[in-house]
Amino acid sequence: MFPQTRKHAEPRLPFQPVLGGRGTKRVSPTTSVSARVKRAKEAKESTMKQPKKKKKGNLTLSLKPKASLNPKPKIQPRKPIPTNFQIDLPLPNGDFQAWLLFGDNGGYSVAKDEWTRIRAWVSLKRSKKDFVAEAVTFHRLILSLKRDLSLESARDSWERVLPPKSAQNYPVCCLFLMICTPMVPDTKIVDIFEPIFQNNHVTVDWVLEQTEEGLRELLRPLGRQANSSKFVIASMTELKKRGGVLPRDYRVLTQFPGVGPKVALVTCQEVYGNAQGVPHDIHMCREFTALGWVPPSDESSLVGFLSKKEAYNYEMCRASIEGWFPRVLWAEMNQTWAGLGQLLNDNKHKQTMAAYIDNKVSNFDSPWRVVDKEKFMLLLEVYRNK
C-alpha cells in the first residue's frame, strides 16, 4: 500500500522588487511590463516628495520644505523713550518706595545689573536701623569737627568767590563756576575765579562776547581751558535760548552741554536752595566706599586692579546714598564731605584733625567714641598717599 501523498497547494506568486521602491511587492507574473514600469515611476516620485532627514549629533532632524515652514513673526523695533520720560518721574524724597520708583524707571544713569545690585544693597542696609543711626551720628561729628577747628576747604570758599545770592547774575556765575570746577584743582578755584567775578559783571551776554578763544585765554591757568571754554559757551548759548532763566529741575539742566548730574544738582541747590539729590565727586565716592556707605566697587577687572587706579561710578554712589541716608541731610552732604576730602589732601589740616580727634576720644564727656576714631582712621588710610 502506497503512502498517501500530500496534495500540493496552489503555487504562490513570486516576490519581485519594484524599482525605486522601499521594499518588495508581490507582483503577478501576468502584470504587463509597462504597468510595472509605471508603478515603479510613481513610487519613485512619491519617495522624492518625502522630506529628507539630517543627522545632527544624536538627533535626527527633519528638514521640511521651505513652503511648509511657518514664517517667523517680525520683531517690532523698540519704541524710543520720549525725552521727557525721566523728567516726568517724581524725584526721590527720602521715601523708600519713591526711591524704588525713580530707580526702576531709569532715573539714575546706571546699568540694569548695577541698579539691581544697588537695590538689594540698600534694602539690606535700610533694614539695619543701627547702621543708619551710626552713619548720621558720624556725619554730625564731622560737621562739628570742621566748625570747631574753623577749617575752610576750597568747596567752602565758593560763597566768597561768587557774587551775593541776591545778585541778578548769581545763577549765571554759579553755572559758569560749576561747569569749570570738575576740571579745576581744588586749590585753584579761588585764585582763578575770584578776580573773574569781582572785576567783571558776568552775564550771559558778557560770556558770549568773550568768545571761546577769549575764555580759553582767561581760563588758561586751569590747564584744561579748551574743554572748559567750549562747554561754557555752549551752555550759555542754550541758556540764552531759554530767556536766561535757569531750569529748576536738575534733569532739564543736564541737557545743557557739559552739564552732568553732579553739576546740575549743585547748581540747582545753590541757586534755588532745592536739594534734589546728593551730588557726588571723587572725594565723596572715596570716603563713602571706605566707610562702607556704598556698595564696594566692582573689581572684576584684573587690569584695573593691577593698575591701582581709582575708578568710581558717581551715579552708583549717589543712588546708594539717596536710598538710605535721611533726606533732611542731603543739602549739607556735598559741602561737608567734598570739603573734608579736600582738607584730607593737605598734610597740615590732616595733622590738625587727627590731634583734635585724639583729644576728643580721651575726654569722657565728648561725643566722640573709639568707634568714631576708627572710622576716621579709615579715611586717613585712603588719603595716606594722596
VENGI-V991418 format. One record per residue. N is the residue number from 0. RES is the residue in one letter. SS is DSSP state (2 for helix, 1 for strand, 0 for the rest). PSI is psi as a letter, one per 20 degrees, with the letter a starting at -180 (none if undefined). D_LAST is the distance of its C-alpha to the last C-alpha in whole Angstrom. Layout:
BEGIN
n:N res:RES ss:SS psi:PSI d_last:D_LAST
n:N res:RES ss:SS psi:PSI d_last:D_LAST
END
This chain:
BEGIN
n:0 res:M ss:0 psi:p d_last:130
n:1 res:F ss:0 psi:q d_last:127
n:2 res:P ss:0 psi:q d_last:124
n:3 res:Q ss:0 psi:p d_last:122
n:4 res:T ss:0 psi:q d_last:120
n:5 res:R ss:0 psi:p d_last:117
n:6 res:K ss:0 psi:p d_last:117
n:7 res:H ss:0 psi:p d_last:115
n:8 res:A ss:0 psi:r d_last:112
n:9 res:E ss:0 psi:p d_last:111
n:10 res:P ss:0 psi:p d_last:109
n:11 res:R ss:0 psi:q d_last:106
n:12 res:L ss:0 psi:p d_last:104
n:13 res:P ss:0 psi:q d_last:102
n:14 res:F ss:1 psi:p d_last:98
n:15 res:Q ss:1 psi:p d_last:97
n:16 res:P ss:1 psi:q d_last:94
n:17 res:V ss:0 psi:p d_last:93
n:18 res:L ss:0 psi:p d_last:91
n:19 res:G ss:0 psi:i d_last:87
n:20 res:G ss:0 psi:r d_last:87
n:21 res:R ss:0 psi:i d_last:85
n:22 res:G ss:0 psi:b d_last:88
n:23 res:T ss:1 psi:q d_last:92
n:24 res:K ss:1 psi:p d_last:94
n:25 res:R ss:1 psi:p d_last:98
n:26 res:V ss:0 psi:p d_last:100
n:27 res:S ss:0 psi:p d_last:104
n:28 res:P ss:0 psi:i d_last:105
n:29 res:T ss:0 psi:i d_last:107
n:30 res:T ss:0 psi:p d_last:104
n:31 res:S ss:0 psi:q d_last:104
n:32 res:V ss:2 psi:h d_last:102
n:33 res:S ss:2 psi:h d_last:101
n:34 res:A ss:2 psi:h d_last:100
n:35 res:R ss:2 psi:h d_last:98
n:36 res:V ss:2 psi:g d_last:96
n:37 res:K ss:2 psi:g d_last:95
n:38 res:R ss:2 psi:h d_last:94
n:39 res:A ss:2 psi:h d_last:92
n:40 res:K ss:2 psi:g d_last:90
n:41 res:E ss:2 psi:h d_last:90
n:42 res:A ss:2 psi:h d_last:88
n:43 res:K ss:2 psi:g d_last:86
n:44 res:E ss:2 psi:h d_last:85
n:45 res:S ss:2 psi:h d_last:84
n:46 res:T ss:2 psi:h d_last:82
n:47 res:M ss:2 psi:h d_last:80
n:48 res:K ss:2 psi:h d_last:79
n:49 res:Q ss:0 psi:q d_last:77
n:50 res:P ss:0 psi:q d_last:73
n:51 res:K ss:0 psi:r d_last:72
n:52 res:K ss:1 psi:p d_last:70
n:53 res:K ss:1 psi:p d_last:67
n:54 res:K ss:1 psi:p d_last:65
n:55 res:K ss:1 psi:o d_last:61
n:56 res:G ss:0 psi:c d_last:60
n:57 res:N ss:0 psi:j d_last:62
n:58 res:L ss:1 psi:q d_last:63
n:59 res:T ss:1 psi:o d_last:66
n:60 res:L ss:1 psi:p d_last:65
n:61 res:S ss:1 psi:p d_last:68
n:62 res:L ss:0 psi:o d_last:67
n:63 res:K ss:0 psi:q d_last:69
n:64 res:P ss:0 psi:q d_last:70
n:65 res:K ss:2 psi:h d_last:68
n:66 res:A ss:2 psi:h d_last:71
n:67 res:S ss:2 psi:i d_last:70
n:68 res:L ss:0 psi:p d_last:66
n:69 res:N ss:0 psi:p d_last:65
n:70 res:P ss:0 psi:p d_last:63
n:71 res:K ss:0 psi:q d_last:60
n:72 res:P ss:0 psi:p d_last:59
n:73 res:K ss:0 psi:p d_last:56
n:74 res:I ss:0 psi:p d_last:53
n:75 res:Q ss:0 psi:p d_last:52
n:76 res:P ss:0 psi:q d_last:49
n:77 res:R ss:0 psi:p d_last:47
n:78 res:K ss:0 psi:p d_last:47
n:79 res:P ss:0 psi:q d_last:44
n:80 res:I ss:0 psi:p d_last:42
n:81 res:P ss:0 psi:q d_last:43
n:82 res:T ss:0 psi:h d_last:41
n:83 res:N ss:0 psi:j d_last:41
n:84 res:F ss:0 psi:g d_last:41
n:85 res:Q ss:0 psi:h d_last:38
n:86 res:I ss:0 psi:h d_last:38
n:87 res:D ss:0 psi:i d_last:41
n:88 res:L ss:0 psi:q d_last:39
n:89 res:P ss:0 psi:p d_last:39
n:90 res:L ss:0 psi:q d_last:35
n:91 res:P ss:0 psi:p d_last:34
n:92 res:N ss:0 psi:j d_last:35
n:93 res:G ss:0 psi:i d_last:34
n:94 res:D ss:0 psi:p d_last:37
n:95 res:F ss:2 psi:g d_last:36
n:96 res:Q ss:2 psi:h d_last:39
n:97 res:A ss:2 psi:h d_last:38
n:98 res:W ss:2 psi:g d_last:34
n:99 res:L ss:2 psi:g d_last:36
n:100 res:L ss:2 psi:g d_last:38
n:101 res:F ss:2 psi:g d_last:36
n:102 res:G ss:2 psi:h d_last:34
n:103 res:D ss:2 psi:h d_last:37
n:104 res:N ss:0 psi:k d_last:38
n:105 res:G ss:0 psi:k d_last:35
n:106 res:G ss:0 psi:h d_last:33
n:107 res:Y ss:0 psi:q d_last:30
n:108 res:S ss:0 psi:m d_last:29
n:109 res:V ss:0 psi:q d_last:28
n:110 res:A ss:0 psi:r d_last:30
n:111 res:K ss:2 psi:g d_last:33
n:112 res:D ss:2 psi:h d_last:31
n:113 res:E ss:2 psi:g d_last:28
n:114 res:W ss:2 psi:h d_last:30
n:115 res:T ss:2 psi:g d_last:32
n:116 res:R ss:2 psi:g d_last:29
n:117 res:I ss:2 psi:g d_last:28
n:118 res:R ss:2 psi:g d_last:32
n:119 res:A ss:2 psi:g d_last:32
n:120 res:W ss:2 psi:g d_last:29
n:121 res:V ss:2 psi:g d_last:30
n:122 res:S ss:2 psi:h d_last:33
n:123 res:L ss:2 psi:g d_last:32
n:124 res:K ss:2 psi:h d_last:30
n:125 res:R ss:2 psi:h d_last:32
n:126 res:S ss:0 psi:i d_last:35
n:127 res:K ss:0 psi:n d_last:33
n:128 res:K ss:2 psi:h d_last:34
n:129 res:D ss:2 psi:h d_last:32
n:130 res:F ss:2 psi:g d_last:28
n:131 res:V ss:2 psi:g d_last:29
n:132 res:A ss:2 psi:g d_last:30
n:133 res:E ss:2 psi:h d_last:27
n:134 res:A ss:2 psi:g d_last:24
n:135 res:V ss:2 psi:g d_last:26
n:136 res:T ss:2 psi:g d_last:27
n:137 res:F ss:2 psi:h d_last:23
n:138 res:H ss:2 psi:g d_last:22
n:139 res:R ss:2 psi:h d_last:25
n:140 res:L ss:2 psi:h d_last:23
n:141 res:I ss:2 psi:h d_last:20
n:142 res:L ss:2 psi:g d_last:23
n:143 res:S ss:2 psi:h d_last:24
n:144 res:L ss:2 psi:g d_last:21
n:145 res:K ss:2 psi:h d_last:20
n:146 res:R ss:2 psi:g d_last:24
n:147 res:D ss:2 psi:h d_last:25
n:148 res:L ss:2 psi:i d_last:22
n:149 res:S ss:0 psi:l d_last:23
n:150 res:L ss:0 psi:p d_last:19
n:151 res:E ss:0 psi:p d_last:19
n:152 res:S ss:0 psi:r d_last:16
n:153 res:A ss:0 psi:h d_last:17
n:154 res:R ss:0 psi:h d_last:18
n:155 res:D ss:0 psi:i d_last:20
n:156 res:S ss:0 psi:i d_last:22
n:157 res:W ss:2 psi:g d_last:23
n:158 res:E ss:2 psi:h d_last:26
n:159 res:R ss:2 psi:h d_last:27
n:160 res:V ss:2 psi:g d_last:26
n:161 res:L ss:0 psi:q d_last:29
n:162 res:P ss:0 psi:r d_last:32
n:163 res:P ss:0 psi:q d_last:34
n:164 res:K ss:0 psi:h d_last:34
n:165 res:S ss:0 psi:i d_last:38
n:166 res:A ss:0 psi:q d_last:38
n:167 res:Q ss:0 psi:h d_last:39
n:168 res:N ss:0 psi:j d_last:37
n:169 res:Y ss:2 psi:g d_last:34
n:170 res:P ss:2 psi:h d_last:33
n:171 res:V ss:2 psi:g d_last:33
n:172 res:C ss:2 psi:h d_last:31
n:173 res:C ss:2 psi:g d_last:29
n:174 res:L ss:2 psi:g d_last:29
n:175 res:F ss:2 psi:g d_last:28
n:176 res:L ss:2 psi:g d_last:25
n:177 res:M ss:2 psi:h d_last:24
n:178 res:I ss:2 psi:h d_last:24
n:179 res:C ss:2 psi:h d_last:22
n:180 res:T ss:2 psi:h d_last:19
n:181 res:P ss:0 psi:i d_last:18
n:182 res:M ss:0 psi:j d_last:18
n:183 res:V ss:0 psi:p d_last:17
n:184 res:P ss:0 psi:q d_last:13
n:185 res:D ss:2 psi:h d_last:13
n:186 res:T ss:2 psi:i d_last:14
n:187 res:K ss:2 psi:i d_last:17
n:188 res:I ss:2 psi:g d_last:19
n:189 res:V ss:2 psi:g d_last:21
n:190 res:D ss:2 psi:h d_last:22
n:191 res:I ss:2 psi:g d_last:23
n:192 res:F ss:2 psi:h d_last:25
n:193 res:E ss:2 psi:g d_last:27
n:194 res:P ss:2 psi:h d_last:29
n:195 res:I ss:2 psi:g d_last:30
n:196 res:F ss:2 psi:h d_last:31
n:197 res:Q ss:2 psi:h d_last:33
n:198 res:N ss:2 psi:i d_last:35
n:199 res:N ss:0 psi:q d_last:36
n:200 res:H ss:0 psi:n d_last:37
n:201 res:V ss:0 psi:o d_last:35
n:202 res:T ss:0 psi:r d_last:37
n:203 res:V ss:2 psi:g d_last:38
n:204 res:D ss:2 psi:h d_last:40
n:205 res:W ss:2 psi:g d_last:38
n:206 res:V ss:2 psi:g d_last:35
n:207 res:L ss:2 psi:h d_last:38
n:208 res:E ss:2 psi:h d_last:40
n:209 res:Q ss:2 psi:h d_last:37
n:210 res:T ss:2 psi:r d_last:37
n:211 res:E ss:2 psi:h d_last:34
n:212 res:E ss:2 psi:g d_last:34
n:213 res:G ss:2 psi:g d_last:34
n:214 res:L ss:2 psi:h d_last:31
n:215 res:R ss:2 psi:h d_last:29
n:216 res:E ss:2 psi:h d_last:30
n:217 res:L ss:2 psi:h d_last:29
n:218 res:L ss:0 psi:j d_last:26
n:219 res:R ss:2 psi:h d_last:25
n:220 res:P ss:2 psi:i d_last:22
n:221 res:L ss:2 psi:h d_last:20
n:222 res:G ss:0 psi:h d_last:20
n:223 res:R ss:0 psi:l d_last:21
n:224 res:Q ss:2 psi:h d_last:24
n:225 res:A ss:2 psi:g d_last:27
n:226 res:N ss:2 psi:g d_last:25
n:227 res:S ss:2 psi:g d_last:25
n:228 res:S ss:2 psi:h d_last:29
n:229 res:K ss:2 psi:g d_last:30
n:230 res:F ss:2 psi:h d_last:29
n:231 res:V ss:2 psi:g d_last:30
n:232 res:I ss:2 psi:g d_last:33
n:233 res:A ss:2 psi:g d_last:34
n:234 res:S ss:2 psi:h d_last:33
n:235 res:M ss:2 psi:h d_last:35
n:236 res:T ss:2 psi:g d_last:38
n:237 res:E ss:2 psi:h d_last:38
n:238 res:L ss:2 psi:h d_last:38
n:239 res:K ss:2 psi:h d_last:41
n:240 res:K ss:2 psi:h d_last:43
n:241 res:R ss:0 psi:j d_last:42
n:242 res:G ss:0 psi:j d_last:44
n:243 res:G ss:0 psi:j d_last:40
n:244 res:V ss:0 psi:p d_last:40
n:245 res:L ss:0 psi:p d_last:36
n:246 res:P ss:0 psi:q d_last:37
n:247 res:R ss:0 psi:i d_last:36
n:248 res:D ss:0 psi:p d_last:35
n:249 res:Y ss:2 psi:h d_last:32
n:250 res:R ss:2 psi:h d_last:33
n:251 res:V ss:2 psi:h d_last:35
n:252 res:L ss:2 psi:h d_last:33
n:253 res:T ss:0 psi:i d_last:31
n:254 res:Q ss:0 psi:i d_last:34
n:255 res:F ss:0 psi:q d_last:33
n:256 res:P ss:0 psi:p d_last:31
n:257 res:G ss:0 psi:j d_last:27
n:258 res:V ss:0 psi:o d_last:27
n:259 res:G ss:0 psi:a d_last:26
n:260 res:P ss:2 psi:h d_last:26
n:261 res:K ss:2 psi:g d_last:23
n:262 res:V ss:2 psi:g d_last:24
n:263 res:A ss:2 psi:g d_last:28
n:264 res:L ss:2 psi:g d_last:27
n:265 res:V ss:2 psi:g d_last:25
n:266 res:T ss:2 psi:g d_last:28
n:267 res:C ss:2 psi:h d_last:31
n:268 res:Q ss:2 psi:g d_last:29
n:269 res:E ss:2 psi:h d_last:29
n:270 res:V ss:2 psi:g d_last:32
n:271 res:Y ss:2 psi:i d_last:34
n:272 res:G ss:0 psi:k d_last:33
n:273 res:N ss:0 psi:o d_last:33
n:274 res:A ss:0 psi:n d_last:30
n:275 res:Q ss:0 psi:i d_last:31
n:276 res:G ss:0 psi:a d_last:28
n:277 res:V ss:0 psi:n d_last:24
n:278 res:P ss:0 psi:p d_last:22
n:279 res:H ss:0 psi:q d_last:19
n:280 res:D ss:0 psi:a d_last:16
n:281 res:I ss:2 psi:h d_last:12
n:282 res:H ss:2 psi:g d_last:11
n:283 res:M ss:2 psi:g d_last:14
n:284 res:C ss:2 psi:g d_last:15
n:285 res:R ss:2 psi:g d_last:11
n:286 res:E ss:2 psi:g d_last:13
n:287 res:F ss:2 psi:h d_last:16
n:288 res:T ss:2 psi:g d_last:16
n:289 res:A ss:2 psi:h d_last:14
n:290 res:L ss:2 psi:i d_last:17
n:291 res:G ss:0 psi:k d_last:20
n:292 res:W ss:0 psi:i d_last:21
n:293 res:V ss:0 psi:q d_last:21
n:294 res:P ss:0 psi:q d_last:22
n:295 res:P ss:0 psi:q d_last:20
n:296 res:S ss:0 psi:q d_last:19
n:297 res:D ss:0 psi:o d_last:22
n:298 res:E ss:0 psi:k d_last:21
n:299 res:S ss:0 psi:i d_last:24
n:300 res:S ss:0 psi:o d_last:23
n:301 res:L ss:2 psi:h d_last:22
n:302 res:V ss:2 psi:g d_last:21
n:303 res:G ss:2 psi:h d_last:18
n:304 res:F ss:2 psi:g d_last:18
n:305 res:L ss:2 psi:h d_last:18
n:306 res:S ss:2 psi:i d_last:16
n:307 res:K ss:0 psi:k d_last:13
n:308 res:K ss:0 psi:p d_last:12
n:309 res:E ss:0 psi:p d_last:11
n:310 res:A ss:0 psi:o d_last:15
n:311 res:Y ss:0 psi:q d_last:16
n:312 res:N ss:0 psi:o d_last:19
n:313 res:Y ss:2 psi:g d_last:19
n:314 res:E ss:2 psi:h d_last:23
n:315 res:M ss:2 psi:g d_last:23
n:316 res:C ss:2 psi:g d_last:21
n:317 res:R ss:2 psi:g d_last:23
n:318 res:A ss:2 psi:h d_last:26
n:319 res:S ss:2 psi:g d_last:25
n:320 res:I ss:2 psi:g d_last:24
n:321 res:E ss:2 psi:i d_last:27
n:322 res:G ss:2 psi:h d_last:29
n:323 res:W ss:2 psi:h d_last:29
n:324 res:F ss:0 psi:p d_last:27
n:325 res:P ss:0 psi:p d_last:30
n:326 res:R ss:2 psi:h d_last:31
n:327 res:V ss:2 psi:i d_last:32
n:328 res:L ss:2 psi:j d_last:28
n:329 res:W ss:2 psi:h d_last:27
n:330 res:A ss:2 psi:h d_last:27
n:331 res:E ss:2 psi:j d_last:25
n:332 res:M ss:2 psi:g d_last:22
n:333 res:N ss:2 psi:g d_last:20
n:334 res:Q ss:2 psi:h d_last:20
n:335 res:T ss:2 psi:g d_last:19
n:336 res:W ss:2 psi:h d_last:16
n:337 res:A ss:2 psi:h d_last:15
n:338 res:G ss:2 psi:h d_last:15
n:339 res:L ss:2 psi:g d_last:14
n:340 res:G ss:2 psi:h d_last:10
n:341 res:Q ss:2 psi:h d_last:10
n:342 res:L ss:2 psi:h d_last:11
n:343 res:L ss:2 psi:i d_last:9
n:344 res:N ss:0 psi:i d_last:6
n:345 res:D ss:0 psi:p d_last:9
n:346 res:N ss:2 psi:h d_last:10
n:347 res:K ss:2 psi:g d_last:13
n:348 res:H ss:2 psi:h d_last:13
n:349 res:K ss:2 psi:g d_last:12
n:350 res:Q ss:2 psi:h d_last:14
n:351 res:T ss:2 psi:g d_last:17
n:352 res:M ss:2 psi:h d_last:16
n:353 res:A ss:2 psi:g d_last:16
n:354 res:A ss:2 psi:h d_last:20
n:355 res:Y ss:2 psi:g d_last:21
n:356 res:I ss:2 psi:g d_last:21
n:357 res:D ss:2 psi:g d_last:22
n:358 res:N ss:2 psi:h d_last:25
n:359 res:K ss:2 psi:g d_last:26
n:360 res:V ss:2 psi:h d_last:26
n:361 res:S ss:2 psi:i d_last:28
n:362 res:N ss:0 psi:p d_last:31
n:363 res:F ss:0 psi:h d_last:33
n:364 res:D ss:0 psi:i d_last:34
n:365 res:S ss:0 psi:q d_last:30
n:366 res:P ss:0 psi:i d_last:29
n:367 res:W ss:0 psi:p d_last:26
n:368 res:R ss:0 psi:r d_last:27
n:369 res:V ss:2 psi:h d_last:25
n:370 res:V ss:2 psi:h d_last:24
n:371 res:D ss:2 psi:h d_last:22
n:372 res:K ss:2 psi:g d_last:20
n:373 res:E ss:2 psi:h d_last:20
n:374 res:K ss:2 psi:g d_last:18
n:375 res:F ss:2 psi:h d_last:16
n:376 res:M ss:2 psi:h d_last:15
n:377 res:L ss:2 psi:h d_last:14
n:378 res:L ss:2 psi:g d_last:11
n:379 res:L ss:2 psi:h d_last:10
n:380 res:E ss:2 psi:h d_last:10
n:381 res:V ss:2 psi:h d_last:8
n:382 res:Y ss:0 psi:j d_last:5
n:383 res:R ss:0 psi:g d_last:6
n:384 res:N ss:0 psi:j d_last:4
n:385 res:K ss:0 psi:none d_last:0
END
